[in-house]
Amino acid sequence: LRCHRSRINNIVPPSWEALQSTPSLTNRPSPPIYHDILPESVDSSLPVLYRDKDSICAACESVWLALEVKNVEYVTVLVDKNNASEDDDGDEQISMLPRISWPSTTDDDESNKNDHDTTTTTTTDPVKLLEQIQSRYPDTAPQFYPPLSSAVDASRCNIMRLPGVMPRNSDTNLMSYAPYLFRDDGTLVKPSSHAVSLEEVEEMQEEYYLGDFLCGKAITAADIIWAPYLERYAVQLPIVYRNKARLNPRNRNVYGEVDNWYKVMEREVPAYSCRVMGDAKHWRKCLEVATKIHNERAVENDERVSLPDVPDQSGWWVKKNSVAKAGEIWSEYCSQRPWLAPTPGGEVSLFMIRNREMIVDAAVAASLGDCFDDENTADEALREVIQVLLEWDVYFDQSSEEEMTQPLSESGLRMALFAAEEMIQVPRDLGMIPVGVLWEVIRSCDE
């Protein structure tokens, strides 16, 4: 990236105290997220979601998305599956993901208790967990199982179609990393199988012509169960089979209805694009893990996979849909979540402020003096990045006639790049849209 003169060159960025006192960031409580163990002091009246820390588990993603789209007030415990050991009595709990601990009730009758599963659930089946969520919050939109007619439950029908529509006999152990691409016998799923599956999804979409979701005009449990797999598929399939239009789920000229599903999920389900959805970088890394496993057992050299160089897809969604659209979707998402900043740039700023020591230390260690001479230099660069992110709407205000100079100095740009590439993972740390705004700031330094 080329570096241009910053509007704040030779001006010391605000202090940490000043940045934390920014009106849009004050009185923002810490998000209700804990690691591995739930503290005893946590409000016991709220449901607790246990999911994987690295945001790889597909079933965890479905249950997480279900709670988010219902806008349920809940607590999260992020479990590190790598912490398991042979002598650890908690190993069973570590492997039981996802799961929900429902608050106990004393005034429900026996039938309600059975319906609600009022103690910690032992099921890790995302379909059953979605049914529990719908049972707990029957009057809260969206309805996961809306009746299409008195005789048809389209949502449950489409959930049941998932194993039959998508390529069969793929390795079940790799479904969260790279679904439907590899078989456990050391062979690849055939390209023709992928094309047939995408054509069937296209036909499914055409059955419900009233909207672009799997069952028509509103998101249902079917979309929530399918989303993790179609999300990975869209990123990974074109990497394994390059330059093949029929093997690209988001090729609008071939699979217009499928592409419409991706778009409606990203644009009309704020919880998905703002928090739960993974980005291309994340799923590329998961594909690399799955490819390594596959190549080690490949029966022939022709079955081995060689991944291409990583293309520059960072922040692609905001680049394609505009910062204004990102801000609009974010505003809807954060309106009832008091721990979130009011803008995507502000949300990235909150993350950087809360993790500033870790980011500064890592930047100095990684640069070996090439980018940052010491902690003070790196600290100042991080404060500069935050200052720009807090004013992100000024830089991307298309209605403004004022010509804006480039927002970051050379040092600030290096810090922004380091944070985006090395310190922030989507969706583990932040959602796709906030990180996309950070990448727009970076890209603006190359215009």
C-alpha positions, -999 to 999 in steps of 0.1 A, spaced: 0 0 0 12 35 -8 12 59 21 -1 95 17 2 125 39 -23 122 68 -45 150 79 -31 144 113 6 142 105 27 160 131 -3 161 154 -2 138 185 -33 116 186 -56 119 217 -45 102 249 -61 70 260 -81 89 286 -95 112 259 -103 84 236 -121 65 263 -141 96 272 -154 99 237 -192 102 241 -200 74 218 -179 50 238 -187 60 274 -210 39 296 -205 8 273 -205 -22 296 -183 -52 288 -201 -78 266 -215 -107 286 -188 -131 274 -167 -154 296 -140 -180 289 -143 -217 298 -160 -212 332 -191 -192 341 -184 -170 372 -208 -175 401 -216 -138 401 -233 -139 367 -270 -133 366 -286 -168 369 -319 -156 353 -303 -156 318 -297 -185 295 -261 -194 289 -247 -204 255 -216 -226 255 -199 -225 221 -164 -230 208 -139 -202 213 -124 -203 177 -158 -200 160 -153 -231 138 -181 -254 150 -210 -252 125 -236 -264 150 -224 -237 175 -228 -211 147 -264 -221 141 -274 -219 178 -255 -186 182 -273 -172 152 -307 -184 165 -303 -165 198 -290 -134 180 -319 -132 155 -344 -136 183 -325 -108 201 -324 -130 233 -306 -116 263 -281 -143 271 -246 -150 284 -218 -166 264 -191 -190 276 -164 -196 251 -149 -230 255 -114 -239 243 -116 -274 230 -78 -275 230 -79 -274 268 -91 -310 271 -68 -335 287 -70 -371 298 -71 -362 334 -96 -334 332 -130 -342 347 -145 -314 326 -136 -330 292 -171 -342 287 -184 -307 291 -157 -294 267 -168 -318 240 -205 -311 245 -209 -281 222 -231 -263 216 -253 -264 246 -275 -241 265 -280 -238 302 -316 -225 307 -325 -207 339 -345 -228 364 -380 -218 371 -402 -225 401 -436 -215 389 -439 -236 357 -460 -267 359 -445 -301 351 -455 -300 314 -439 -266 309 -407 -278 325 -405 -307 301 -411 -283 271 -385 -258 282 -358 -281 295 -353 -258 324 -319 -272 335 -287 -274 315 -295 -292 283 -274 -322 274 -283 -321 237 -258 -307 212 -281 -312 183 -286 -277 168 -321 -286 155 -333 -296 190 -317 -265 205 -335 -242 180 -368 -259 189 -360 -251 226 -353 -215 217 -386 -212 198 -404 -229 227 -389 -204 251 -396 -173 230 -427 -182 209 -439 -146 205 -406 -132 195 -399 -127 158 -388 -143 137 -408 -175 139 -385 -204 133 -413 -227 121 -440 -207 105 -468 -227 90 -468 -224 52 -502 -241 53 -521 -264 77 -504 -294 62 -469 -281 54 -440 -272 78 -417 -259 52 -389 -250 76 -386 -285 91 -389 -300 56 -360 -279 43 -339 -288 73 -344 -325 65 -335 -319 29 -300 -306 38 -282 -341 39 -299 -352 7 -293 -320 -14 -257 -314 -5 -230 -339 -17 -232 -372 1 -205 -393 17 -182 -364 26 -161 -366 57 -183 -358 87 -152 -350 108 -145 -320 85 -180 -306 82 -172 -276 104 -139 -269 87 -147 -276 50 -180 -292 44 -188 -314 14 -153 -311 -2 -134 -342 10 -143 -379 15 -128 -399 44 -114 -425 19 -88 -400 6 -107 -388 -25 -123 -355 -34 -160 -350 -39 -165 -349 -76 -172 -316 -93 -204 -329 -109 -218 -336 -74 -212 -300 -64 -229 -287 -95 -259 -310 -90 -262 -298 -54 -262 -262 -63 -288 -268 -90 -310 -284 -64 -306 -255 -40 -315 -232 -69 -347 -252 -74 -355 -251 -37 -353 -214 -38 -377 -212 -68 -403 -232 -48 -408 -203 -24 -410 -174 -47 -424 -149 -22 -389 -141 -9 -352 -150 -10 -350 -170 22 -352 -208 20 -389 -207 29 -399 -174 14 -401 -139 28 -387 -144 63 -357 -162 79 -366 -195 95 -349 -224 112 -340 -238 78 -319 -208 70 -302 -209 104 -293 -246 100 -281 -243 64 -262 -210 69 -229 -223 83 -225 -248 55 -235 -226 26 -213 -198 41 -182 -220 41 -191 -235 7 -193 -201 -10 -157 -193 1 -140 -227 -2 -155 -244 -33 -142 -217 -57 -107 -220 -41 -105 -258 -46 -120 -256 -81 -107 -224 -96 -122 -205 -125 -152 -228 -129 -185 -208 -130 -207 -239 -122 -186 -244 -90 -190 -210 -76 -222 -207 -54 -221 -169 -57 -219 -168 -95 -250 -148 -102 -251 -157 -139 -254 -194 -130 -271 -195 -96 -291 -164 -93 -315 -177 -66 -286 -190 -45 -268 -157 -48 -300 -140 -37 -300 -161 -5 -265 -150 4 -274 -114 -2 -307 -114 18 -289 -131 47 -262 -105 47 -284 -74 42 -316 -83 60 -303 -103 90 -281 -78 108 -271 -104 135 -256 -125 108 -234 -99 89 -226 -79 120 -216 -107 143 -220 -143 135 -209 -147 99 -172 -156 92 -151 -139 66 -131 -153 36 -98 -152 56 -113 -173 84 -127 -200 61 -96 -200 41 -76 -209 72 -101 -237 80 -98 -250 45 -60 -251 49 -65 -274 80 -89 -297 61 -67 -298 30 -36 -308 51 -56 -337 66 -69 -347 31 -36 -346 14 -20 -368 40 -44 -396 32 -50 -389 -5 -51 -422 -24 -35 -408 -55 -16 -376 -64 -45 -365 -86 -66 -364 -54 -43 -340 -37 -53 -303 -34 -29 -274 -40 -44 -242 -27 -37 -210 -47 -22 -179 -32 -45 -160 -9 -64 -133 -29 -70 -99 -14 -106 -104 -2 -103 -86 31 -133 -65 38 -148 -73 4 -185 -70 16 -182 -34 27 -163 -25 -4 -190 -40 -26 -220 -28 -6 -208 6 6 -199 20 40 -233 37 42 -251 3 39 -228 -12 65 -236 17 89 -273 12 82 -272 -25 90 -250 -19 121 -274 7 135 -302 -18 134 -281 -45 151 -266 -24 179 -299 -5 188 -308 -30 215 -273 -41 225 -260 -15 250 -224 -29 250 -219 -21 213 -207 11 199 -231 31 177 -210 28 146 -189 -1 131 -158 20 134 -166 27 170 -169 -11 176 -135 -17 163 -122 11 184 -137 -5 215 -120 -37 207 -86 -19 203 -90 1 235 -99 -30 255 -69 -49 240 -44 -21 235 -16 -36 256 -18 -69 238 -19 -52 204 10 -28 211 32 -55 226 25 -79 197 32 -51 171 65 -42 186 76 -79 188 65 -86 153 81 -56 137 116 -62 153 121 -24 151 113 -21 113 79 -5 118 78 6 155 110 16 173 94 10 207 61 7 226 56 45 226 57 46 188 33 17 185 11 31 211 8 64 193 1 46 160 -28 26 176 -43 58 191 -42 74 156 -60 44 141 -87 46 168 -91 84 163 -98 78 126 -122 49 132 -142 70 157 -147 95 128 -152 69 101 -184 84 89 -166 117 81 -142 101 58 -168 82 39 -196 108 37 -204 109 0 -226 139 4 -197 160 16 -181 183 -10 -150 188 11 -120 169 -3 -106 147 23 -69 139 26 -57 104 34 -66 95 70 -36 77 83 1 84 85 26 57 75 29 45 111 -8 45 115 -13 25 83 12 -1 95 -6 -4 127 -40 -7 111 -27 -34 87 -11 -53 116 -43 -52 137 -65 -63 108 -43 -91 96 -28 -104 128 -49 -94 158 -85 -96 147 -103 -127 136 -139 -127 122 -161 -137 138 -141 -147 169 -133 -112 179 -155 -89 158 -181 -92 131 -176 -89 94 -191 -54 90 -170 -36 117 -138 -52 104 -149 -43 68 -149 -7 78 -114 -10 92 -103 -24 58 -120 5 41 -99 29 61 -68 9 51 -78 9 14 -84 47 15 -47 51 20 -41 36 -14 -63 59 -34 
